[in-house]
């Protein structure tokens, strides 16, 4: 399986099941996010699968190679903020 197929499959699985598993939005404060929760979770899972163990390396990889799939990825600080919102739940 090609990596782009893998990313698409992981995203579709997460996006389809997200509303079943998560009954309430994880991020409830601030403006509406540009990245969907399922996009952030996909990037984390794929990054970990590929052996990236830091937020910086995961963000850099997706920013460099996959902005077509995740055009709203933004800067590194924004991704860290989103992840910290998840941890607070």
C-alpha positions as CSV (number, residue, x, y, z in Angstrom):
1,X,0.0,0.0,0.0
2,X,1.3,3.4,-0.9
3,X,1.7,6.0,1.9
4,X,-1.0,8.3,0.4
5,X,-3.4,5.4,0.3
6,X,-2.5,4.6,3.9
7,X,-3.1,8.2,5.0
8,X,-6.5,8.3,3.2
9,X,-7.6,5.0,4.7
10,X,-6.6,6.1,8.2
11,X,-8.4,9.4,7.8
12,X,-11.6,7.8,6.5
13,X,-11.7,5.3,9.3
14,X,-11.1,8.0,12.0
15,X,-13.5,10.5,10.4
16,X,-16.3,7.9,10.0
17,X,-16.0,6.6,13.6
18,X,-15.2,9.9,15.3
19,X,-18.9,10.9,15.9
20,X,-19.6,7.4,17.2
21,X,-16.8,7.4,19.7
22,X,-16.7,11.1,20.6
23,X,-20.1,12.3,21.7
24,X,-19.0,15.9,22.6
25,X,-16.6,18.1,20.7
26,X,-13.1,17.8,22.1
27,X,-12.3,21.5,21.4
28,X,-15.0,23.7,22.7
29,X,-13.3,27.1,23.3
30,X,-12.0,29.6,20.9
31,X,-12.7,30.0,17.2
32,X,-13.7,27.2,15.0
33,X,-10.6,25.2,14.1
34,X,-9.3,25.1,10.6
35,X,-8.2,21.4,11.0
36,X,-10.8,18.9,11.9
37,X,-10.1,16.7,15.0
38,X,-10.0,13.7,12.7
39,X,-7.2,15.3,10.6
40,X,-5.1,16.0,13.7
41,X,-5.6,12.4,15.0
42,X,-4.8,11.1,11.5
43,X,-1.5,13.0,11.4
44,X,-0.6,11.7,14.9
45,X,-1.3,8.1,14.1
46,X,0.4,8.1,10.7
47,X,3.4,10.0,12.2
48,X,3.8,7.5,15.0
49,X,3.4,4.6,12.6
50,X,6.2,6.1,10.5
51,X,8.5,6.3,13.6
52,X,8.2,10.0,14.4
53,X,8.0,10.5,18.1
54,X,7.9,14.2,18.4
55,X,5.2,16.7,17.5
56,X,7.8,18.8,15.7
57,X,8.8,15.9,13.4
58,X,5.2,14.9,12.7
59,X,4.3,18.5,11.9
60,X,7.4,19.0,9.7
61,X,6.7,15.9,7.8
62,X,3.0,16.7,7.0
63,X,3.8,20.4,6.3
64,X,6.6,19.4,3.9
65,X,4.9,16.5,2.1
66,X,1.1,16.5,2.6
67,X,-0.3,20.0,2.4
68,X,-2.5,18.8,-0.4
69,X,-4.2,16.5,2.0
70,X,-4.1,19.0,5.0
71,X,-4.1,22.5,3.5
72,X,-5.0,24.1,6.9
73,X,-2.1,22.6,8.8
74,X,-0.7,26.0,9.7
75,X,2.3,26.5,11.9
76,X,3.8,24.1,14.5
77,X,2.4,26.1,17.5
78,X,-1.1,25.7,16.2
79,X,-0.9,21.9,16.1
80,X,0.6,21.8,19.6
81,X,-2.3,24.0,20.8
82,X,-4.8,21.7,19.3
83,X,-3.2,18.6,20.9
84,X,-3.1,20.3,24.3
85,X,-6.9,21.0,23.9
86,X,-7.3,17.2,23.4
87,X,-5.2,16.4,26.5
88,X,-7.3,18.7,28.7
89,X,-10.4,16.6,28.1
